[in-house]
Structures are given as structure tokens and as C-alpha cells.
Amino acid sequence: MVEMQACQCNNQQLGKNIDIFGIVTNGKGWKFYQLTVAGMVYETLLYSISNLSAILGILHDLFQQCESAIRPQEE
């Protein structure tokens, strides 16, 4: 969470107010986090590596959200 807050602070200094996403894993278990611009924190349940399709789906969605957040705005 501290790293996510530091990332959010750096982004705000650059004029980017976007949600921050985090992942914690030991390789067997995966948890996903979201720190919103408003300061709310969301945490998923623990996903087991045996549920690989769910993990890959979450990663795919997370990367799409990150890409859309950093894509330059069209004028």
C-alpha cells in the first residue's frame, strides 16, 4: 500500500489523477488491489494458482485499465 500511495503521489505531481493497481503474489496465491483517486482501497480475495484462468482474466482487465488511463487524451 505504501508503494501504491507513493506511485499515486508521483502521478499527481505529473498532473495524472488515476487509480493505482497493485498485485501481491508468492507464485501460488494472488491478491489484487486498487487505490482510487478518492483514497478508497479495494482488495480481492486470495486467488490460487490452480484458478489460472481467473488470474489471467484479472491481469488482462487490469492491464487494459492501466493502458486506457495512461493513453494520451484526444482533443
N, C-alpha and C positions, 0 to 999 in steps of 0.2 A: 504494500500500500504506500509506503514511503517513496518508493521509486515511481509509482504512478502519480503521486502528488507532485514530485519533482518534475516529471515529464509535463504534467498539466501546467505547472508554473512556467516552464520554459516555453511551452506553446503560447500561453497567454502573453508573454513578453514579446512574442513574434506576431501577436495580433490574431492568433488562431484559438478560438474558444470552441474546443471539440471534446467529445467524450474520450476517455482513455480506457484501453482494454489491457488486461493482464492475464497471464497464464502461469499456473504453478503446477509442476509435474515432477514426479520421481521416475517417470517412464512407465509405471504401472497404473498410477492414478492421476487423473487430470481434474483441475478446477479452473474455472474461468471467472474473471472479474470485470466489472465495468464501473468506472468512476465518472459520473456525469458532470457536466458543467456546473450544475447546481450543488455539487458536492455529495450527492447520493451514491452509495456503494451497493452494487448488486453482485451476488456470489451464487454460482451454480452448486448443485450437489456434486459429489465426487463421481467422476466417470471412470470406469475401469477400462483398461486397455482391451479387455475382452469385448467391449462395445465400440470397436474401432470405427464402425460406420457413423455412429453418433458423434464421436470426437472429430472425425474428418468433416462432417457436416457443419459442426460448430466452427471449426477452423475456417472453412470456406466462407461461411457467413461473416465471421469476424474480419477476415481479410477484405471482403467486399465492402464492409462498413468503413474500414480504415482507408481503402482506396478512394471511396467517394468523399470522405472527409478531407483528404489532402489534395484531391483533384482541383486544379485552379477553377475558380468560378467563371462561367461565361458571362460576358457583358452584353 
